Amino acid sequence: MALIDGFGREIKYLRLSVTDHCDFRCVYCMDENPTFLPREEVLSLEELHLIAQAFTELGVSKIRLTGGEPLVKSNLDFLVKQLADLPGLKDLCLTTNGSRLKKFAPALAEAGLKRINISLDTLDPDRFKAVTRNGKLERVLAGIDAAIEAGFERIKLNTVAMKGNNDDEVLDLVNFARDKGVDISFIEEMPLGLLSDDRRKHSMLTSAEVRRLIEAEHALIPTTENTGGPARYYRMEDSDIRIGFISPHSHNFCDQCNRVRVTTTGELLLCLGNENSVDLKAILRQNPGQLAPVKEAIVNAMSRKPEMHHFSDEGETQILRFMSHTGG
């Protein structure tokens, strides 16, 4: 069976948030003093597994585990092992801030995790602490090395490009990725969550601007490679790594959207740029252990998936939930 939305797009990709907790407080992701959810409001490991099973039985072949920070979730390697064994799942991956990877990378690889994305916005320790509000760069760098040693099929760095913050480090980050032999993607910041100022309006750095900065040193060759998400990839003649660009503002990719998200509270989000959702947690808890009602709700929800998002480039917030709640 295939999941088809009202515009003929086949949904093959689920982003599944396992927690809203995080050990960082990144400026573009959450408030400086966040209020985390009580345990009874978030999905259990069993509920996460049931939702993943429902989606894979409906034709989803890629699942990305997100947060918050997924590595703060207790027994995450157990969940990874369960998901890795789901029939039909071809790609199980995870996005992390990297701070706990030195400890958990070997167990995750052994459990069946195939690919891993690691957030890295700067290579400057002071700037890193300012962006994350409390993170330590050396822990993330150690985590990247641990992930490489663990032998994941593919490792990618994710960089949120911000004017006046890390635009002067674009080439340094690319060269770091080249040296480590890992991919890197540059992401335009998305207008999610209320902020106390108009920082986004002045910090927006488009993918075209980032590309020009890179091409001052490295010629970029377009490629048709695709990892199942919205990134457009480029290569360089003298390196095996890929450079990706995710451009929700400057290059609307909605016509090819193949994904939905489930938050840590069980909301099925049909679009990152819209507030409409379906409460899968309520269905799960009204029908314990039953897949049929969950699958029915997912199928019925597809007709509500919008044609596109409408992010503004003027810096104002349009979606009130923070990225930490959405799961990226």
C-alpha positions in Angstrom: 0.0 0.0 0.0 1.2 3.5 -0.8 0.5 6.8 1.1 -0.6 9.3 -1.5 -1.7 12.9 -0.6 -4.2 15.0 -2.3 -1.7 16.3 -4.8 -0.4 12.9 -5.9 2.8 12.9 -3.8 3.8 9.6 -2.4 4.8 9.8 1.3 7.9 7.6 1.9 9.7 9.5 4.7 8.8 9.9 8.4 10.6 12.2 10.8 9.9 10.8 14.3 10.6 12.9 17.3 11.5 10.8 20.4 11.8 13.6 22.9 11.5 17.4 23.4 14.4 17.5 25.8 17.8 18.7 24.8 21.1 19.4 26.5 21.6 22.5 24.3 19.5 25.7 24.0 20.3 26.7 20.4 19.1 30.2 19.5 17.1 29.1 16.4 15.6 26.0 18.0 14.2 26.8 21.4 13.7 29.5 24.1 16.5 30.1 26.5 14.5 28.8 29.4 12.3 26.1 27.9 9.5 24.3 29.7 9.7 20.6 28.9 6.8 18.2 28.8 5.9 15.9 31.6 6.6 12.2 30.9 2.9 11.2 30.6 2.4 13.6 27.7 5.1 12.2 25.5 5.2 9.0 23.5 6.6 5.9 25.2 9.1 3.6 23.4 6.3 1.2 22.7 4.1 3.9 21.2 7.0 5.2 19.0 7.5 1.6 17.8 3.8 1.2 17.0 3.7 4.4 15.0 6.8 3.5 13.1 5.3 0.1 12.3 2.1 1.6 11.1 3.9 3.9 8.7 6.2 1.2 7.3 3.2 -1.1 6.7 1.7 1.9 4.7 4.8 2.1 2.5 7.1 4.4 4.3 10.7 3.3 3.7 12.7 6.0 5.5 12.6 7.0 9.2 14.7 9.7 10.8 14.8 9.9 14.6 14.9 13.5 15.9 14.3 15.5 19.1 14.9 17.7 20.9 18.1 15.8 21.2 17.3 12.1 20.6 20.4 10.9 22.5 18.9 12.1 25.8 16.1 9.5 25.4 16.6 6.5 27.7 17.1 3.2 25.9 17.2 4.8 22.5 19.5 1.9 21.2 16.7 -0.5 22.1 14.2 1.5 20.0 16.7 1.7 17.1 17.1 -2.1 17.2 13.3 -2.5 17.1 12.9 -0.1 14.2 15.8 -1.6 12.2 14.0 -4.9 12.2 10.8 -3.5 10.7 10.0 -5.1 7.3 10.1 -2.6 4.4 12.3 0.0 6.2 15.3 0.7 4.0 16.8 3.8 5.7 17.0 4.3 9.4 18.8 7.5 10.4 19.1 10.0 13.2 19.9 13.7 13.7 21.8 14.7 16.8 23.8 17.6 18.2 26.7 15.3 18.7 27.4 16.0 22.3 26.7 12.4 23.5 27.9 10.6 20.4 31.3 9.6 21.9 29.3 7.5 24.4 26.5 6.2 22.2 27.8 5.9 18.6 29.1 2.3 18.9 25.8 1.0 20.4 23.7 2.8 17.8 25.7 1.4 15.0 25.5 -2.1 16.4 21.7 -1.7 16.9 21.2 -1.0 13.2 21.4 2.7 12.7 22.6 3.4 9.1 23.2 7.1 8.8 23.6 10.0 11.1 23.4 13.8 10.8 25.3 15.9 13.3 24.5 19.6 13.8 27.6 21.9 13.6 27.2 25.6 13.0 30.6 26.8 13.9 34.2 25.7 14.7 34.8 28.6 17.1 34.4 27.4 20.7 33.2 30.8 22.0 30.8 31.3 19.1 29.6 27.7 19.6 28.8 28.4 23.2 26.9 31.5 22.2 24.8 29.8 19.5 24.0 26.7 21.7 23.9 28.8 24.9 25.6 26.1 26.9 27.3 23.6 24.5 31.0 22.6 24.4 32.5 22.3 20.9 35.1 19.8 22.0 32.4 17.3 22.9 30.8 17.5 19.5 34.1 17.2 17.7 34.8 14.1 19.8 31.4 12.8 18.8 32.1 13.3 15.1 35.3 11.3 15.4 33.4 8.6 17.4 30.7 8.4 14.6 33.4 8.0 12.0 35.1 5.2 14.0 31.7 3.5 14.5 31.4 3.0 10.8 28.0 4.4 9.8 27.2 4.1 6.1 27.0 7.9 5.8 27.7 10.9 8.1 26.6 14.4 7.4 27.1 17.7 9.2 24.1 20.1 9.3 24.9 23.8 9.4 22.2 26.5 9.9 23.6 29.4 7.8 23.2 32.8 9.6 24.5 36.1 8.4 26.7 37.9 10.8 27.1 34.7 12.8 28.8 32.0 10.8 28.9 33.3 7.2 32.7 33.9 7.7 33.1 30.2 8.5 31.4 28.7 5.5 34.7 27.7 3.9 36.2 26.5 7.2 33.3 24.2 7.7 33.5 22.9 4.1 37.2 22.2 4.5 36.6 20.5 7.9 34.0 18.2 6.3 36.5 17.5 3.5 39.2 16.6 6.0 36.9 14.3 7.9 35.4 12.7 4.8 31.8 13.5 5.7 29.0 15.3 3.9 27.8 18.8 4.9 24.5 20.6 4.3 23.8 24.3 4.7 20.2 25.1 5.9 18.3 28.3 5.6 16.8 29.2 9.0 13.1 28.5 9.3 10.7 30.9 11.0 9.5 28.6 13.9 8.9 29.7 17.4 8.6 33.2 19.0 11.7 35.2 19.5 12.1 38.4 21.4 13.7 40.4 18.6 13.9 40.5 14.8 17.1 38.5 14.6 15.8 36.3 11.8 15.2 39.2 9.5 18.8 40.3 9.7 20.4 36.9 9.9 18.9 35.2 6.8 21.6 33.8 4.6 20.3 32.2 1.4 21.7 29.0 -0.2 22.8 31.1 -3.2 24.9 33.3 -0.9 26.4 30.3 0.8 27.2 28.7 -2.6 29.0 31.8 -3.8 31.1 31.8 -0.6 32.1 28.1 -1.2 32.8 28.7 -4.9 35.4 31.3 -4.1 37.6 28.2 -3.3 35.9 25.1 -4.6 34.0 24.6 -7.9 30.7 23.0 -7.2 29.3 20.4 -9.6 25.5 19.8 -9.5 24.4 16.2 -8.9 21.1 14.4 -9.1 21.9 12.4 -5.9 19.1 12.3 -3.4 18.9 11.0 0.2 15.1 11.1 0.3 14.9 14.6 1.8 14.8 18.2 0.5 18.5 18.8 0.1 20.0 19.5 -3.4 23.5 18.1 -3.6 26.8 19.2 -5.2 30.2 17.6 -5.5 33.8 18.8 -6.0 36.3 17.3 -8.4 38.9 16.7 -5.7 36.7 15.2 -2.9 34.3 12.3 -2.3 32.0 14.3 0.0 28.7 16.0 -1.0 27.6 19.5 -0.2 23.9 19.9 0.3 21.6 23.0 0.4 18.2 23.0 2.1 16.3 26.1 1.0 12.8 26.5 2.4 12.8 30.2 1.7 14.7 30.7 -1.6 13.9 27.4 -3.4 10.5 26.0 -2.5 10.7 22.2 -2.7 7.0 21.5 -1.8 6.1 20.0 -5.1 8.4 17.0 -4.3 7.5 16.7 -0.6 7.5 13.1 0.4 7.6 13.4 4.2 5.5 14.0 7.3 6.5 14.4 11.0 5.3 13.0 14.3 6.1 15.1 17.3 7.1 13.7 20.7 3.5 14.2 21.8 2.1 12.2 18.9 1.0 15.0 16.7 1.1 14.0 13.0 2.3 17.2 11.3 1.5 17.2 7.6 3.7 20.2 6.8 6.5 21.9 8.7 5.1 25.3 7.7 1.5 24.7 8.8 -0.2 24.1 12.2 -2.7 21.4 11.1 -2.1 18.1 12.8 -3.7 14.8 13.7 -3.5 13.4 17.3 -2.1 9.9 16.9 -1.3 9.6 20.7 -5.0 9.9 21.5 -5.8 7.1 19.0 -3.0 4.9 20.4 -4.2 5.3 24.0 -7.8 4.8 23.1 -6.8 1.6 21.3 -3.8 0.1 23.1 -1.6 -2.1 21.0 -3.9 -1.8 17.9 -2.4 -0.8 14.6 -5.5 -0.6 12.5 -7.0 2.6 14.0 -3.6 4.3 13.7 -3.1 3.3 10.1 -6.7 4.5 9.3 -6.0 7.9 10.8 -2.7 8.2 8.9 -4.4 7.4 5.6 -7.3 9.7 6.2 -4.9 12.5 7.2 -3.2 12.5 3.8 -6.0 14.5 2.2 -5.2 17.3 4.7 -1.6 17.7 3.7 -1.3 21.2 2.1 0.2 21.9 -1.3 3.0 24.1 0.1 4.4 26.1 2.9 4.5 29.9 2.9 7.5 31.0 4.9 8.2 34.8 4.8 11.6 36.3 4.2 10.8 39.3 6.4 11.8 37.6 9.7 8.4 37.4 11.3 7.3 34.2 13.0 4.4 32.3 11.3 4.6 29.0 13.3 4.4 29.4 17.0 5.9 26.0 17.9 9.7 25.8 18.2 11.9 23.5 16.1 12.6 21.5 19.3 8.9 20.6 19.5 8.5 19.9 15.8 11.5 17.6 15.5 13.1 19.3 12.6 
